[in-house]
Amino acid sequence: METARRYLELIDRQALHARCLTFIHPGTGSEMKMEAPLPRDMKTLIDALREGSSEGGEK
């Protein structure tokens, strides 16, 4: 449980991100594509989770 708290402290929002979204614009019918890099706080969280899993996680 203590490990989970440490991870939650790394990010103060929902951990939700889409690298790429594509949709058809309802007014024009044009394809719209938006891309965004992974935010730094999410990269920090992912790195911490990967590091923790390589150490065997919480016992």
C-alpha positions in Angstrom: 0.0 0.0 0.0 2.9 2.4 0.7 4.2 1.8 -2.8 0.9 2.8 -4.3 0.8 6.0 -2.3 4.3 6.9 -3.6 3.1 6.4 -7.1 0.0 8.5 -6.6 2.2 11.4 -5.3 4.0 11.5 -8.7 0.9 12.7 -10.6 -1.9 14.9 -9.3 -4.4 14.2 -12.0 -6.0 11.3 -13.9 -3.3 9.4 -15.8 -5.1 9.5 -19.1 -3.3 10.4 -22.4 -3.8 9.8 -26.1 -0.7 10.1 -28.2 -2.8 10.5 -31.4 -6.5 11.1 -32.0 -8.0 11.0 -35.5 -11.7 11.8 -36.3 -13.9 13.1 -39.0 -14.9 16.8 -38.5 -18.7 16.8 -38.4 -19.0 20.1 -40.2 -16.5 19.7 -43.0 -16.1 16.0 -43.3 -12.3 16.5 -43.2 -10.1 14.0 -41.3 -8.6 15.7 -38.3 -5.5 14.3 -36.7 -4.0 15.6 -33.4 -0.8 14.3 -31.8 0.7 15.1 -28.4 3.8 13.9 -26.7 3.6 12.1 -23.4 3.5 14.7 -20.6 6.6 14.8 -18.3 4.6 13.8 -15.1 3.2 10.7 -16.9 6.7 9.7 -18.1 7.9 10.0 -14.6 5.1 7.8 -13.3 5.6 5.2 -16.0 9.4 5.1 -15.4 8.7 4.6 -11.6 6.2 1.9 -12.3 8.6 0.1 -14.6 11.4 0.4 -12.1 9.2 -0.9 -9.3 8.1 -3.9 -11.4 11.6 -4.8 -12.2 12.4 -4.9 -8.4 9.6 -7.4 -7.8 7.0 -4.8 -6.7 5.6 -4.4 -3.2 5.4 -7.4 -0.9 
